[in-house]
Amino acid sequence: MVPLADGEQRVAHRERQLVRERPADQAQGQQALEVNITSAFPLEADEIQLLESKLKTRYAGKTIRVETAVDQSLIGGFEIRSSDTVIDATVRGRLSKIAESLTA
């Protein structure tokens, strides 16, 4: 076996660390939920905190990461999207449902 130079030893050591850390990182990733909140107007900090606390209650045991965006075409209200859920509380969404029911 050929001995490694000092720099190669550091690289090899770091590679071993990354291999050991990877499963922990993946487990944390499974516990984190990315949530996008899009609203017609910018949300105040207390509104974001309220929505975040409701999401934490709904998804107990998961870390919630919230990103916000503004889309004025929503007319009013907000939409919450996560990997598997969409909560549409927008005026545009309500108007769309009304239009569908009138044409059905």
Secondary structure, DSSP 8 states (H G I E B T S, - for coil): -----HHHHHHHHHHHHHHHHHHHHHHHHHHEEEEEEEESS---HHHHHHHHHHHHHHTTTSEEEEEEEE-GGG-SEEEEE-SS-EEEEEHHHHHHHHHHHHH-
